[in-house]
Amino acid sequence: MSIFAQKIDTSANRVKTDFSIPLKRIGTLKSKKATEINSSNWIIGCETLDRDLTDYEQYKEYLVPLGIKKLRMQAGWAKTEKVKTQYDWAWLDKIIDDAHQRGLQPWLETGYGNTIYQGGGGINLSAGIPSSDEALKAWDKWVAALVERYKDKVTDWEVWNEPNFGDNEINTPEKVAELNIRTAEIIKRIQPKARISGLAMGHINVKYADTFFKTIHQKGKMNLFDNMTYHDYVYNPDANYGKVAELRLVLDKYAPQVKLRQGENGSPSFGGGNRGAIGDYDWSEISQAKWNIRRMLGDLGHDIESSILGIIEMNYGATSGPITKMNVKGIIESDTSKRAIRPKIAYYAMQNVASVFDDQLVRIKDLEDTHNTNATIGKGEVRYNKGTDRSLAVYAYEHKNSKKQVFTIWNNEYIPTSSNATRNINFTVLNGNFENPVYVNMLTGGVYEIPQDQYSVKGNKYIFKNVPVYDSPVLIADKSVIIFK
């Protein structure tokens, strides 16, 4: 670990807030290392290494303890080929080899362009794609060499980052689709079992996506892709699922078998102009942490694989483009020297999510809100009543072996705040399956006893009284499905 870095806090009070409820705290979630988890829904962003805006050596020790196995990063054509036809892989070898040795799984993106070639495309965010014959042939050779070099350590690939972002006139959906096809064909030729993500849309533009998908479909090449990815930064992380559903409907017209992957999202820890998406808001470490875990658990509730930007703050100060200051979406604080200073609250909150929601929990898909809590429902159905007229996000899961349940609940009406004030609701579950239910605050990791006078059971009907909820996820979970100390 860097001599500058603060050690990761593993104490029960690692997240200090003024959250206070009249329930007895009985412990704190125990984090899991990435190596203790077989698989999960999560990806952590390790972006901008190709542009030297971050330093992998500074944060590498924080990756395994976070509990997330997949890492998203750019492969950096321009950083690798500074002289035509000469590749210097030393910088990327060091990163990929280290991640692989730690049991982590890089998701590697081919990009950006390379200005040593005329028409070689840009090298920053909002860059145009390669366009000249010479540059495209050089791109093909670099992609082939990249995949050949890392095919034993990388199986997950992406083609280009946010082609629809910015004001360039090069990246038409048709041309970007063609670049996606030629790149995916090279990858598949060398690594037939590769998993490839296309599109990487910077914000959801349904018209752009439709043309992109249609172009690939008409050429009969949709079979090359496992995912289509999007990055839709919104102030309220629960506010864009309608647009995601629209995107899903468009993709279904051409390739219903291809999944959507949320490939990059996150929140700043403080506000300010020129710091990247949604930076112009009064964020705090608490609201950042709430945003990130709401995005993670909202995506999980929609069966969408989810990537959070990013592991550390990114020093954009020396670059030209739409971001000209430190991008403070990282979950580790940094500075202009790119050193890792300390984990933020979001780091620990995401640890909490990763420790609970791995492949041992299966989403209960037949879940609906009901006003009739005396209804008779089918054996495989689960219903709930939230006992309030306020809008809440509610998703449910069961352990794949024991079938014991977990419910995630939060107020999804507004942008996450820095307040930790709660309001009580009554929460009823039909076809519930709890032996010893507990209450968990996912922000702090605090686990609380639900006293017997605050819940009642009639057959498979559970009524929980005075459940504290707020704008950050809480759980009603069977004690057996969480690990705490």
N, C-alpha and C positions, 0 to 999 in steps of 0.2 A: 504494500500500500504506500501511496505517496507520503512523504514525511509531513506534508502540509495537511493531510486529510484527517478530519475528525473521525474517530471510530464510530461504528454504527451502535446506537443506543439500543440495548436489549432489555432495558428495565421496564417495569409495569407502567411507569409514567413517562414513557418516551414521547408521547404526544400530550402536551400540556394545553388544556383549554379550560374554559369556565363551564363546560357542560356539567349539569347537575340534575339528577333525578332522584326521586324517593324510593329507589330500589337498592338492595344490598349488592355491592360489587363483590363478585366471588373470584375474579381473576382477569387475566388479559390474554388475548389470543397469542398463541405461540407461532412465530413465523416459521416458514418452511424454506429450505434452500431449493433452488431450482433443480438440483440433483436429487431431491427427495420427491419430486413430482414427475409422474410419467408423462403427462401432457395436460394442457389447459387451453383456455381461449385467448391467452394474452400474448402480446408482442410489446417489447420495449424499444423505443426509437434510439438508435445510436447514430443518427444522421450527422452529416456535414464533416465527417472525418476526411472526405475527399478534398474538401476546401480548407482544411486545417483550422476550422472554427472551434473544434474541440480536440481533446487529447485522450485517446483510449487508455494510455498508461495511467492517467490520473484517476479514472473511474472504474477500471476493470475489476477491482476488488469488491465493488459494490453490486456487481451484477448477480452473482450466484445467491447472495443473501436476500436479494429482492424477491426471488421466487418465480421469476419469469424466464422461460427457456429460450424463446425466440427473440432475435435481435434484428432490427431493420437497419440497413446501412447502404450507402452508395459505393459502387466499385471504383469510380474515379478514373475515367478514361484519360482525361487531361493530366492527372497526377501521375499516371502510369506510363504514358507514352509522350514524353517531352521532346523526343527526337523521333522523326518518322521511322517507323518499323522497329524501333528499339523500346522494349518494355522493361521497366524497372518495377518489379513486384515486391521489393523488400518491405515497403510500408504496409502493404495489404497482407502479405504473408504473415507478418508479425501479429496482426489483428486476428485473422482467420484461424491461424494455428493456436493462438492463446484461447480464443473463444471455444474452439473445438475441444481442446484439452480440458477445459472447465465443464464440459458436458452441455454447452450452449449451442444453439442452432441459428447461424446467421441466415437472414433473408436478404439476399444481395441484389441490389438494383443496378442495372446497366445504365450508366449515365454519369455526368452530363456529356456535352459535346467536347470538341477539341479544336482549338483555334489555330493549331499548327497546320491544319488543312483548310484551304479555302472552302467556304460553305460547310465547315465542320460543326456548326452549331455553337451555342453559347455554353458557358461553364457555370452559370449561377441560376438561382431560382428565377423562373419566368423565361428561361432561355429557349431559343429556337432549336429545333432538332436538326441533325445533319441533313444537308440537302443536295450537295454536289455528288457526281458520280465517284470522284476520287475519295471524298470523305466517307461516303456510304460503303465503299469497298474496304476502306481502312477500318471503319466501324465493324464490319463483318469479321475481319481478321482479329480485331481486338476481342470481340465477344467470343469467338471460337477459342482463342488462347485463354481467355478468362475462365470459361467453363471447363476446358480441358485441365487447367491447373487446379481448380478447386472442386471438381466433380465428386471427389471422395469425402468432402467435408461440407459441401453446400448442396442442398437439393431444392431449395425454395428461392425463386428468382422473380424479379420485377423488371419491367422494360425501361421506363422513363418516369420522371417525377413531374406531376402537375403540368401536362402539356397545354391545358386550356387556361393557365394562369398567366396574367400579364397582358401586354398589348402587342406582342409580336404577331405578325401576319403569316408566319411560316407554318405554324402548328394547326393546320386545318384538321378536322377529325378524320378526313380521308387519308391524309399523309401520315398522321400519327398511327392510324390503323395499319397502314402499310409497313411502318417501322416496327410496330408490335409484331406483325406476322413474320417479317424477315428475321427479327431477333429471336422469336420463339422457335422458328424452324431450326436455326443454328443450335440453340440450346438442346432441343429435342433430338437432333441428329447425334449429338455427342453424349447426351444424358437422357435416354428415352423415358426414364421414370421421374424426370424433373417435374416439379410443381411450379407453374408459371402464373403470375398475376399480370393482368393488362390494365390499361386505362390510367390508373393513378390520378383520377380527376381532382383538381385543386378545389373546386366547389361544385356542388351538384348542378349541372346544366343538362337538363333532360334532352334538349334538342341536339346538343353536341354529342351526348352519349348515344342517342338513337342512330345518328349518322355513323359514329364509330362502330357500334355493334353491327349495324346493317352492312357496312363495308366488309367486315371480317366474315360475316355470315354468307354474303354473296360470293365470296371467294372460297367458301367451304373450309374455313380454317378455325372455327370456334373450338374444335376438338383439341387445339393446342393449349387452351387455357383452362386452368382450374378455378381462378378467381378473377373478378373485376373489382378494382379497388377505388375507393373515393376518400377524399379528405374534406369534410364539411364542417368548418369551424363556425360554431354558433355560440352566442352568449349563454343561452340556457341549453345545457347538453341534452335535455329531453325534448327540445323543440323541433328537431329535424326528422323525426321518424316518418312523418307523412311524406317528405321529399324522398327519403330512402325507399319507402314503399313505391313511389312513382318510378324511381330508378329500377327497382326490382321488376315492375310490370313491363318496362321497356326491354330489359334483358330477357325476360320470359318469352318475349315475341321471337327471339332469335336463339336463345340457349338457356332453357330452364334448368339444365343440369349444372351450369356454371354458377358458383357461389359469389355473393358479394362479400368483400372484406373491407372493414374500415381500416384504412392503411396508415392514417396519421391524424391524430387529434390530441389536443391538450390545452391547458389553461396557463396563463402567466401567473406569477405569484405577486406581482404588483403592476400597476398600470403605467402607461406612457406611450406617446406616439413613436412611430418608426421601430417598434419592437415586434412586429409581426401580427398575425391574425388575432383579432379580438383584444388587442393590447390597450385600446382606448377605453378602458373601464377601470374602476377603482377596485382592483383585485387585491387579495391578501393571501398569505400562505394557507389560511383556513379555507377560503373560498376556492383556491386552486385545488386543494386536496379534495374538497367536496365535488368539484367539477369532474376531476379525473375519475373518482370512484363511481360517480353517477354515470359517466360515459361508459366505463367498463361494465357495470352491472346492467345498464340499459341495453348495451349491445348484446350482452349475454342473454338477456331476456328476449331478444329478437333473433337469437341464433346467428349472430354476426361476429366473426373473429375480429378482435379489437387491438389496435396498436396505439400506444400512448407516446407522444412526443414531449419530452424525451428524457434520457437519463441525466443529462447535465445541461446547464445553461450554455448558450452558443454565442460566441464572440463575433457578431456580425459587424462590429465597429469599423473594421478596416476594409469592408467590401462596398461595392456599388450595387444598387438595386433597391427594392422596396423596403428592405430592412437595413437600417444603418446603425442600430444600437444593439446592446446585449439583448438577445432573445431569452427572456426569463421563464420560458415554459419548462425548463429542466427541473427535475425533482431533486437535483443536487445543486447547491449554490456554487457558483464559480466567479471568476473575475477576468480581467483582460489578459492575465497570464495563463488562463485556461486551467488553473489548478482546481482540484476538488476541495471545497472548503468544509461543507457539512451537508448531510441529508436534510431536506426540508420535511415539513409535515406530510406532504404528498407522498414522499418515499415510504414512510411508515404506514400510511393509509393504504397504499397500493400493496404493501407487504401483507396487510390484513386480508385484502381481497384475494390475493394469490394463495394465501394459506388455507382459505376455506373452499374456494370455488375452483377445484381442479376436476379431473375426469372421473372422480368418484361420485360427483353429483350430476344428476340428469334433470333437465328442465321438464316440469309438468306442463305439457302443451295445452291440455284441455282445462284451462283455468279461466273462470269468468266471475265477474262481480255479480252478485244477486241481491235482490231486496227481499226475497223469500227465504228466510233462514230455516224454515221448516219443510223445505222442499225435499222430495225423495229424488236422488240423482243416481246415475249409473255408477257401477263399481270403479270404473277407470276415470271418472270425472272428479274434479275438485272445484268447489265454489267458495267464495269468500264474501264477506260484507265488511266494509271499512268503517261503517258507523259515523260517517262525516260527509258533508256536502263539498268538502275541499278536494281538489284533484291530488291523487296519490299515484305513484308508480308502484305497482305490486306484481311481483313475479314469484314463482314457487319452484322448488327443486326437491328431489328425493334422492337419498343415497341408493346407489345402484344395487346394493346387496340387502341392506336392512330395510329399505323403503321409508326410513324415517325422514321427516320433512324439514325444509328451510324455506321461510318466506322473507323476501327482501321488500322493504317498505320505505318510501321517502316522499316528501312533498315535492312535486315536480312542476309547480306552477310558475316558478320564477328563477332568475339567475341565482346561483349559490351566493349566500351572504356570509359575513363574518360573525353573525350572531349564532349562538348555540341555544337560543330559547326554544323550548318544545311546547307542544300542546298535546293533550291526551285524547286518544280515540278508543273506542271499543272495536275489537276485531274478531270476527267470527269465521271459522273455517268448517266447511262441510266436507266430509271424507278426509279429515285430518288424521295424521299419524305421528303423535308425539308421546313419548314415555316420560320425559323429563324436560319440558320446554324451558329455555332460557332466552334472555334478551341480550343482544349484542349491538354495540355502537361500532360501526365499521371504521369511523374516522379515528377513534382513539384505541380501538381494540378491546375496550372494556366489556367484560361479560358480567351480566347481572342475573340474580335470582328473580324468577317470577313467583311470588308467594302464592300459596294455594288458594288464598281468599281473593286472588285477582284473576283466577280462571276457573272455569267449570267444564265438565265433560259429560255429555249425554250420548252414549254410543260413539259415533264417529264425528260428533259435533263438538267443537271446541270454541268456547267464548272467552276471549281475553279482555279484561277490563283495564282501563286507564293505561293504555300503551303509549309511552311518549314518542312522538314523531316530530321530525323537523326536516330541513332541506338537505339532509345527508342520510345515506342509507343506514337503516337499522335492520336487525334480523329478529324474527321469532324462529328459533331453531331448536331441534332436539339436541340435548346436550351431547349425545353420542357422536354427532357428525362434526363437531368442532374440537380443536385441541387448544387448551389454554393452561396457564400456569398461575 
